[in-house]
């Protein structure tokens, strides 16, 4: 936690040789460049069937799993495309310079070939599912490609583009399973996605310091003060929308003890959610949001809050 609140000073070290960087990154540079640790984000396709109380239905679970596979393929392709376009800038970054393409462990031609194959596989798999999945996959690919090429240079637009990737995953889960999405849940997901991406920008600004603008010009717009104001707005929206959704998640169809118990559990889920919101606000505004997955896995409180919230909601929706 200390390292999150007080990021270590930047140490200028020479760019490692191709041989050294390749060894340090991975013996499987292509897989490494696809960022398998980021695939956990594709689990968002299960969110809609989960909150609808239908994830335990075999056909629903299989449809959501197929949608997750589509986004694993599509996101891996976009990571390769992004790193190909950012190779020179990444070589000047204190940590991104160790990425396979930037370090030279994976050549640009091979990365480009792999990206094309992954794109074809993602589109073919989506088309085999249903037209709606094909459309949302194409929209995701178009958005991420435009982000890699142009949108990342425009303040706010870059944040919205990245946040849309989270939302499209959730929408894909609804489309693949044929389940409608609650407007309140969609509002909570939107606020949460914006909070994550803005927190990442703040973390980058604090981590890079004066070198932030040189690495990516758009970071000059994201001053710490501005980022913290945007974080407060997005987190407030998330908490309000989630609380409203949780209070209506278990509809009072009757006044039986089981139904009242479900309503109580859903309402109690707000408490660990608020605890997680307070914790993540404290860490992210101090600059710990540069790597959201690392923040989640290295903090002891957030996973516990997530398990408690998920457990209470699961009890309300499935028991």
N, C-alpha and C positions, 0 to 999 in steps of 0.2 A: 504493500500500500504506500509505503514511503516513496518508492521509486515512481509511483504514479503521480503523487502530489508534488514531488520535487524531481523533475526529470534530470538525469545526469548531464553535465556539461558536454557539449559536442566536442569530439576529439577529431581533428583533421588527420586522417591517415591516408597513405597513398592507396590508389586503386589497386586491388590485388591482381596478380597475373591471371591469365585465363586458366592456367592449370590449377592454381591454388583455389580460385573462386569456384571452379567446377567441383573440386573435391569437397570444399566446405559446404556448398549448397546441397548437392545430392548426387548419388551415383545414377540417378534416373532424372536427368534434367528436364526432359519433356513432361514427365508427370509432375515434377516440381513446378514447372511453368504454368501448369493447369490449376495450380493452387488448390489441391484437394482439401486443405484445411478450411477453405472458404465454402466448400460444398454444403456445410451445415446450414447456410442461408437458404438452400433449396428446400429445407424442411418446412419452410413457410407454406408450401403447397398443402400441407396437412392441417393447417390452421382452420380453414373453413369447415371441412368435414368434422374436425374435432369439436368446434364450438357448436356445430349443428347436432352433436350427439350421435353421429352416424359413422364415426371412424372405425368402429368395431364390426361394421358390416363388410363382409369379404369383398364384394364387388366394388364398394366405395373405396376401401383401402387399396385394392389393386389399381383402380383408376388413378388415385392420388399418387401411388408409387410410380406409375408410368409417367405422370406429369413431372415428378421429381427427376426421373431419368432424363427427360427432355431438357430440363433446365441445367442438369449437370453437364450435358453435352454442350448446350448453348453458352453457358457461362464460361466453361473452359475455353471455348473458341474466342470469346470476347476478351478474356484475360490475355490470351496470346496476341490478339490484334492490338490491344492496348499497350502491351509491353514492346511490341515491334515498333509502334509509333513513338514510344517514350524512351527508346533505348539510350539516346544520348543524354537526356535529362536524368535518367535513372543512374547513369554512370557517375554523375556528380552528387548523388544523394548518399548520405552516410550509411544507410541500410539497404536501400533499393538497388545499390550497385552490386549486391550479391545475388540478385535474381538471375536465373539461368541465362536469359538472353543478354542482359546488360553485362554480365561477367564474361560472356563468350562461351559458356559451357554448352549452350544451345545456339546453333547458328540461325540467322534470320530466315534463310530459305527453308530450312527444315521446320521451323516454327510456323511459317506461312503455309506450308503444305499440310501440317497437322491442323491448323485452324480451318482450312477449307474442308478437310475430311470431317471434322467435328460439326461444322455448319451443315453440311449435307446430311449427316446422321441425325442431327437435331430436327431439321425440317422434315425429313422422311418419317421419323418416329412420330412427330406431332401430327403430320398428315394422316398417319395410320390410325390415330386415336379419333379425332373428329375435327371438323372445320374450325370450330372455335379455338381449339388448341393451336392449330396452325396459324391462325390470325394473331393470337396473343404472343406466340413464339416469334413470329415475324416482327411484331411491334417491339418486343424486347430486343431483338437483334438490331433492328433499325435504330432504336434509342441508344443502345450501348455503343454502336459503331459511330453514330453522330457525336456522341460524347467523346469518344477517343480522338476523333478528328477535329471537332470544332467547339462543341458545347462546353468542354472543360475550361475554355478560356473566358467564359462569360459568367460574372458573379451572379449568384442566386440560381441562374439557369443550370449551372453545373450541379448544384445541390439537388435541385428538383429532378434532374435527369437521373442521378444516382439513386435518389429515394424512390423513383418510379420503378426501379428494378425490384425493390422489396414488394411493392404493391402488386406488380404484375405477377410475381410468384404466388401471392395469396389469391389473386383473381384466377390464376390458372387452376388452382386447387378447386375453386368453385365451378369453373367451366368444365373441367375434366370429370367431375363427379355429378354435375347437374344440380348443384345446391346453390340457392340464392344467398347473397351476402348481406348481412345486417349493415345498414348505413352507419350505425353507431360504431360497430367494429371496424368498418372501413375508415371512419374518422380517427379512431384510436391508432390504427395501423399507419395512417398517413402522418399523424403527429409523431409517432415513434420513429418512423423512417427518417423524417426530417431531423429529428433530434440526433439520431445516430450519425447522419452525414455531416451536420453542422459541428457536432462534437469532434468528428474526425478532422475537419478543417481547423478547428481551434487547436487540437493536439499537434497537427502539422506545423502550425504557426509557432507554437511554443517550442516544439522540438527543434525546428530549424533556426529559429531566432532571426537575426538580420539576413540570413541566407535564404529565407523563405521565398522572397520575390524572385531571386535569381533562379531558384529551382522551378517555380511555377508562378508566372506573373499574376495570376488571378488571386493568389494568396495575399497579395498586398491589400486587397479590399477587405479581407477577413481579419480585421483587427480584433484583439481579445475582447474589447468592450462590445463591439458589434455582435460578435459570435455569442457572447453570454446573454445579450438581449434576445437574440433569435432562439437560443436554447430555452430560455424561460417561456417564451410563447409556445414553442412546439411541445415542451413537456407539460405545460398547463393544459393544452388541448388534449394530449394523450390521456392524462389522468382524468379529466372531466368526461371524456368520451368513454373510456373504459369503465369508470364508475357507473355511468348511466346505463351502459350495456349490461354490466354484471347485475344490476338491480332488476333487470328485466329478462335475464338469460333464462331463468326457470319461470315460465309463465304460470300463473296461478289458475290452472284449469279446474282445480277443485280445492277443497280445504282439508284434504287428507293429511295425516301425519307425514307421509312420505313426501308429498308435494311441499308442505311447509318446511320440511327438513332440507329439500333441495334449494328452496329460496334462501334459507338461512346460510347454507354453505356457499352459494354464489355471492351473497352479500359479504360474507366473511373474507372472500378472496380479495376484496378491495384492500384489506389491511396489509397483507404482504406485498401487494402491488405498490401501495403507497410507500412502504419501507424501501422497496427496490428503487422507486423513483427518487426518494430522498438520497439514497446511497449513490446512485449513478449521477445525480446532479452534483453531488459533492466531488466526485472523482473526475467527471468530465470537465467541469468548469475549471478544474485545476490543471487540465491539460492531459488527462489520462485517456482520452478518447481516440487517439491517433490510430490505435489498433483495437477496434471494438471486441473482437474475439479474444484477444489477449486479456483485455480488461475483464471480460466475463469469466475466463478460466483461471485468472490469477487472484481474483478477489474471493474471499470466503463467504461474504454475506449475500452477494447477488445470486449465486446458484441456489442457496437455501431459500431465499425469497421466491425464486422461480419455481422450485419444487413445491413449496407450500401453496403458492397461488394455483399452479397447475393441478395439484392434488385436490384442492377444494373445488375447483371448477369441474374436475373430472367426477368427483363425488356428486356434484349437483346435476351434471348432465347425463351421467350414465347409471348411477345407483338409484 
